[in-house]
Amino acid sequence: MKICSQICLIFSALFSLVANAMAAEVWYGAAKQGNVLQGQIPGVSKIVIEEQTYQADEDGNFLIAFGREAKAKQNVELILTDGTVKNVVWKIAPTQWDIQKINGLPQKKVTPSAEDQAAINDERSQVSKSLSADLRQGYWKNGFVEPLKGRISGAFGGQRVMNGRKMNSHAGVDIAAPLGTDVVAAGDGKVVMTAPNLFYSGNMITIDHGYGLQTMYAHLNKIKVKNGQMVKKGEVIAEVGQTGRVTGPHLHWGAAIKGVRFNPHSLLQLKGGENQHSVSSHDFTN
Ligand SMILES: [Zn+2]
């Protein structure tokens, strides 16, 4: 009788240990301007931050993007599966942005003519359509790799000055490599856009990784995938090119969640990625 109760005690202690371990939060990436953050909070169904709602899967896994201008303090609503709301405040670390001077661009790509406006509008609508996809598929859970190894010739978020004219900040990262070098898919997903000859982006691909996350590949030479095709992380999708607004061959790699652009290199820190980096919620909560 005594032995039994001791065994029962041990079992119940073990059970509560396992239950606590299962209920623990897990985080990858960084709560930082221009970064992606991956979380798992069992029992959470949605996260609302900066008026954007991010859906969690049935195990409470989700992704959040912090834009270049993300505020230092964010009021976050965690919506639980039973509908109750938990309010928390997160501290978003600042990022230093550089200034990128780019000279030698064809002037028509910096100050486009009225006739070019139709092509620019067409590009904007095609790209924003490809970024509005919101597949309920967790392709992103397999992690990410760099789509091309090479010199970073333009960091994400840099304030750009083109032919002496102040322009918008850089919405992706530029990786320089010789014309024709293979470009691979950064992660598993579905090709949702293959567009030829866009005014700024040249030949461009968008891949949807599910839960509102897309990656973009621009200035390509050859596109080697078709719209609607499923791709695996590391699979060749295109060749490095110099199409669109460029001064030389490079890949412009972009990433967005629900239209919020962030530094695609931060994807490598997610679980299963090339640069996997787990963090504690103490890093960004009080
Ligand atoms: Zn670029």
Residues whose N, C-alpha, C, O or C-beta is under 5 A from the ligand:
A	BS01	ZN	G172 V173 D174 H252
